[in-house]
Amino acid sequence: MNSTAHTASAGTAAVLQVDNLSARYGKVTAVNNASLSVAPGSIVTVIGGNGAGKSTLLNSIMGVLPLTGHSAGSVVYKGGEVGAWPAERRVFDGMSLVPERRELFASMSVEDNLLLGGFRLYRSRQRGWRDTMEQVYDLFPRLRERRTQQAGTLSGGERQMLAVGRALMARPQLLMLDEPSLGLAPRIVREIFQIISRLRRTGVSILLVEQNARAALQVADYGYVLETGEIVLEGPAADLIGNPRVIESYLGLGNAAKRDADSQ
């Protein structure tokens, strides 16, 4: 199934449609002719190993490639081409990226970090933007408990919650998450992915990039497999999680053996 068919099956226009996106650093191609689609209210994941080009893909979509980088292709958001837009304009129009490094203001409180996330709404004079903070606190009760604490003193899992919460303060229509499980203990990873799954109820569309293929495919509606900068496989997440190639490369041979044993 190609990404165009995936869009059509959603019944409405895609929130994000990427076609033939390529990104280079000097002469090195990091992403090559990648195409993907995110339907409204869906969770779409891009899985792949370290160095596959996943972060470069997100940075290209968001318009935040380093100065040494160069991208080509089409990025259509809410029906309009945004490839020439600066990152700030994409943010203002409802795109939000939680980067792999989280990039919090360590010396500022949890609450001040969240307030900065809502600055776009404040600047555009949107009413009720402070109410969004209560919604974030409802989603992440631990952040409410630590609202006066400096962000730099939080645990790894709490920092990830704060990074997601700060992005949600802007009320994005498209939320992009870059390796949200990176460096977290398994118990915290489960908690983070439960939260990602709950975000579906808010109506936000999510593009999730992950090395943890099992966790990502368990919460996603649709998935893409990225290898050395190219999308080599795609399909409904439930199909990919049972795909022999995905099992062998990303879920472990032991899982394939267990599945075979269970079916006997």
Secondary structure, 3 states (H helix, E strand, C coil): CCHHHHHHHCCCCCCEEEEEEEEEECCEEEEEEEEEEECCCCEEEEECCCCCCHHHHHHHHHCCCCCCEEEEEEEEECCEECCCCCHHHHHHCCEEEECCCCCCCCCCEHHHHHHHHCHHHHHCCCCCCCHHHHHHHHHCHHHHHCCCCEHHHCCHHHHHHHHHHHHHCCCCCEEEEECCCCCCCHHHHHHHHHHHHHHHHHCCEEEEEECCHHHHHHHCCEEEEEECCEEEEEEEHHHHCCCHHHHHHHHCHHHHHHHHHHHC
